[in-house]
Amino acid sequence: MNTNWSGSEPSDPVGVLTRWETAGAVWRVIDHRGDRVTVGLYPCTGGEEVDRFTSADRALLHFLGDRRGSDD
C-alpha cells in the first residue's frame, strides 16, 4: 500500500483506514486536538510506524468517534 503523506492529509482518510484494516494492518490515533486528528499507520504486527497523517475531515472524525485505534 503506497502511503508517504509525510504528515499531509490524504484525500480520503476514512478510505485509507478501512483499506488499512482490511489488509490486516493497524492504525492508532496519535493526537486528537479539537477538530484535527493525527493517525499513525502500523504493520499487522503493530511494530514501527509506517506512516502518519493529520486531518480535519469531518467524515474521519465521525468514523473515529471515541476509538483510539483499529483494535477498538
N, CA and C atoms as a LAMMPS dump frame, in Angstrom:
ITEM: TIMESTEP
0
ITEM: NUMBER OF ATOMS
216
ITEM: BOX BOUNDS ff ff ff
-5.0000000000000000e+02 5.0000000000000000e+02
-5.0000000000000000e+02 5.0000000000000000e+02
-5.0000000000000000e+02 5.0000000000000000e+02
ITEM: ATOMS id mol type element x y z
1 1 1 N 0.855 -1.179 0
2 1 2 C 0 0 0
3 1 3 C 0.897 1.235 0
4 2 1 N 0.688 2.131 -0.917
5 2 2 C 1.502 3.332 -1.02
6 2 3 C 0.937 4.416 -0.112
7 3 1 N 1.753 4.895 0.811
8 3 2 C 1.315 5.959 1.703
9 3 3 C 2.182 7.179 1.465
10 4 1 N 3.168 7.423 2.301
11 4 2 C 4.088 8.555 2.168
12 4 3 C 3.405 9.905 2.119
13 5 1 N 2.546 10.169 3.084
14 5 2 C 1.939 11.502 3.185
15 5 3 C 2.851 12.454 3.93
16 6 1 N 3.796 11.892 4.679
17 6 2 C 4.737 12.706 5.459
18 6 3 C 4.007 13.763 6.276
19 7 1 N 2.915 13.339 6.909
20 7 2 C 2.164 14.246 7.757
21 7 3 C 1.102 15.042 7.039
22 8 1 N 1.049 15.002 5.713
23 8 2 C -0.003 15.726 4.995
24 8 3 C -1.284 14.897 4.997
25 9 1 N -2.326 15.448 4.441
26 9 2 C -3.65 14.829 4.525
27 9 3 C -4.019 14.084 3.248
28 10 1 N -4.403 12.799 3.35
29 10 2 C -4.885 12.075 2.168
30 10 3 C -6.254 12.595 1.752
31 11 1 N -6.618 12.395 0.501
32 11 2 C -7.902 12.899 0.01
33 11 3 C -9.09 12.133 0.587
34 12 1 N -8.909 10.869 0.968
35 12 2 C -9.99 10.055 1.534
36 12 3 C -9.473 9.333 2.787
37 13 1 N -9.356 10.047 3.909
38 13 2 C -8.772 9.424 5.097
39 13 3 C -9.554 8.236 5.646
40 14 1 N -10.884 8.251 5.538
41 14 2 C -11.673 7.099 6.007
42 14 3 C -11.362 5.887 5.128
43 15 1 N -11.276 6.107 3.83
44 15 2 C -10.923 5.028 2.91
45 15 3 C -9.56 4.451 3.223
46 16 1 N -8.614 5.313 3.562
47 16 2 C -7.267 4.848 3.93
48 16 3 C -7.35 3.906 5.123
49 17 1 N -8.071 4.318 6.156
50 17 2 C -8.144 3.491 7.372
51 17 3 C -8.894 2.188 7.139
52 18 1 N -9.972 2.228 6.384
53 18 2 C -10.718 0.982 6.137
54 18 3 C -9.899 0.023 5.278
55 19 1 N -9.18 0.526 4.281
56 19 2 C -8.318 -0.345 3.475
57 19 3 C -7.173 -0.889 4.322
58 20 1 N -6.634 -0.064 5.189
59 20 2 C -5.543 -0.477 6.072
60 20 3 C -6.004 -1.627 6.965
61 21 1 N -7.195 -1.481 7.565
62 21 2 C -7.756 -2.546 8.414
63 21 3 C -8.028 -3.812 7.612
64 22 1 N -8.616 -3.665 6.428
65 22 2 C -8.943 -4.81 5.578
66 22 3 C -7.691 -5.601 5.227
67 23 1 N -6.582 -4.896 5.078
68 23 2 C -5.31 -5.556 4.756
69 23 3 C -4.687 -6.219 5.993
70 24 1 N -5.321 -6.05 7.151
71 24 2 C -4.83 -6.674 8.372
72 24 3 C -3.836 -5.822 9.139
73 25 1 N -3.636 -4.597 8.692
74 25 2 C -2.705 -3.698 9.358
75 25 3 C -3.414 -2.942 10.483
76 26 1 N -2.66 -2.125 11.206
77 26 2 C -3.146 -1.462 12.407
78 26 3 C -3.002 0.048 12.252
79 27 1 N -3.99 0.792 12.751
80 27 2 C -3.857 2.248 12.834
81 27 3 C -4.16 2.677 14.263
82 28 1 N -3.56 3.794 14.652
83 28 2 C -3.768 4.325 16.002
84 28 3 C -3.865 5.842 15.957
85 29 1 N -4.746 6.389 16.783
86 29 2 C -4.835 7.841 16.938
87 29 3 C -3.643 8.267 17.794
88 30 1 N -2.817 9.138 17.239
89 30 2 C -1.634 9.623 17.942
90 30 3 C -1.966 10.893 18.714
91 31 1 N -2.763 11.747 18.104
92 31 2 C -3.112 13.019 18.731
93 31 3 C -4.485 13.45 18.232
94 32 1 N -5.303 13.963 19.124
95 32 2 C -6.629 14.47 18.755
96 32 3 C -6.845 15.76 19.519
97 33 1 N -6.77 16.865 18.795
98 33 2 C -6.953 18.186 19.401
99 33 3 C -8.024 18.936 18.642
100 34 1 N -9.114 19.193 19.322
101 34 2 C -10.205 19.924 18.685
102 34 3 C -10.731 19.187 17.475
103 35 1 N -10.63 19.833 16.316
104 35 2 C -11.174 19.24 15.092
105 35 3 C -10.085 18.64 14.205
106 36 1 N -8.908 18.373 14.746
107 36 2 C -7.81 17.768 13.988
108 36 3 C -7.333 16.503 14.691
109 37 1 N -7.036 15.505 13.888
110 37 2 C -6.564 14.234 14.434
111 37 3 C -5.34 13.78 13.628
112 38 1 N -4.377 13.212 14.332
113 38 2 C -3.211 12.612 13.685
114 38 3 C -3.293 11.113 13.905
115 39 1 N -3.188 10.368 12.81
116 39 2 C -3.322 8.915 12.848
117 39 3 C -2.023 8.285 12.357
118 40 1 N -1.539 7.301 13.101
119 40 2 C -0.357 6.544 12.7
120 40 3 C -0.764 5.221 12.085
121 41 1 N -0.024 4.808 11.062
122 41 2 C -0.279 3.544 10.376
123 41 3 C 0.858 2.575 10.684
124 42 1 N 0.494 1.349 11.055
125 42 2 C 1.458 0.353 11.509
126 42 3 C 1.235 -0.956 10.755
127 43 1 N 2.274 -1.793 10.649
128 43 2 C 2.086 -3.102 10.012
129 43 3 C 1.194 -4.001 10.876
130 44 1 N 0.809 -5.13 10.337
131 44 2 C -0.089 -6.043 11.059
132 44 3 C 0.517 -6.509 12.377
133 45 1 N 1.823 -6.468 12.503
134 45 2 C 2.484 -6.875 13.743
135 45 3 C 2.387 -5.793 14.807
136 46 1 N 1.969 -4.582 14.409
137 46 2 C 1.889 -3.466 15.341
138 46 3 C 3.248 -2.867 15.639
139 47 1 N 4.26 -3.234 14.87
140 47 2 C 5.624 -2.763 15.085
141 47 3 C 5.791 -1.275 14.835
142 48 1 N 6.884 -0.902 14.202
143 48 2 C 7.206 0.503 13.978
144 48 3 C 6.225 1.176 13.025
145 49 1 N 5.977 2.445 13.275
146 49 2 C 5.079 3.237 12.436
147 49 3 C 5.586 3.273 10.994
148 50 1 N 4.656 3.028 10.054
149 50 2 C 4.967 3.058 8.633
150 50 3 C 4.761 4.463 8.083
151 51 1 N 3.695 5.114 8.513
152 51 2 C 3.369 6.462 8.047
153 51 3 C 2.363 7.067 9.008
154 52 1 N 2.057 8.344 8.787
155 52 2 C 1.035 9.033 9.583
156 52 3 C 0.458 10.16 8.745
157 53 1 N -0.732 10.594 9.135
158 53 2 C -1.33 11.765 8.504
159 53 3 C -2.156 12.515 9.531
160 54 1 N -2.366 13.792 9.257
161 54 2 C -3.196 14.658 10.093
162 54 3 C -4.346 15.155 9.242
163 55 1 N -5.545 15.167 9.826
164 55 2 C -6.728 15.548 9.067
165 55 3 C -7.764 16.22 9.956
166 56 1 N -8.552 17.084 9.343
167 56 2 C -9.707 17.69 9.992
168 56 3 C -10.989 17.267 9.269
169 57 1 N -10.897 16.204 8.495
170 57 2 C -12.029 15.705 7.719
171 57 3 C -13.162 15.275 8.65
172 58 1 N -14.351 15.837 8.444
173 58 2 C -15.497 15.528 9.318
174 58 3 C -15.899 14.063 9.266
175 59 1 N -15.828 13.47 8.072
176 59 2 C -16.174 12.053 7.953
177 59 3 C -15.193 11.197 8.754
178 60 1 N -13.928 11.57 8.756
179 60 2 C -12.934 10.839 9.536
180 60 3 C -13.213 10.977 11.026
181 61 1 N -13.487 12.192 11.477
182 61 2 C -13.772 12.407 12.896
183 61 3 C -14.996 11.604 13.325
184 62 1 N -16.003 11.54 12.468
185 62 2 C -17.203 10.743 12.759
186 62 3 C -16.849 9.25 12.787
187 63 1 N -16.073 8.791 11.822
188 63 2 C -15.65 7.394 11.74
189 63 3 C -14.878 6.989 13
190 64 1 N -13.994 7.861 13.46
191 64 2 C -13.18 7.554 14.63
192 64 3 C -14.001 7.557 15.91
193 65 1 N -14.895 8.528 16.054
194 65 2 C -15.666 8.634 17.291
195 65 3 C -14.728 8.664 18.482
196 66 1 N -14.922 7.735 19.429
197 66 2 C -14.061 7.633 20.613
198 66 3 C -12.961 6.582 20.45
199 67 1 N -12.883 5.968 19.268
200 67 2 C -11.883 4.932 19.049
201 67 3 C -10.469 5.507 19.105
202 68 1 N -9.562 4.761 19.67
203 68 2 C -8.153 5.163 19.738
204 68 3 C -7.306 4.353 18.772
205 69 1 N -7.922 3.352 18.145
206 69 2 C -7.176 2.525 17.202
207 69 3 C -8.056 1.519 16.522
208 70 1 N -7.483 0.811 15.557
209 70 2 C -8.255 -0.156 14.784
210 70 3 C -8.686 -1.355 15.616
211 71 1 N -8.075 -1.549 16.769
212 71 2 C -8.471 -2.683 17.609
213 71 3 C -9.543 -2.313 18.639
214 72 1 N -10.046 -1.078 18.596
215 72 2 C -11.143 -0.654 19.489
216 72 3 C -12.488 -1.056 18.91
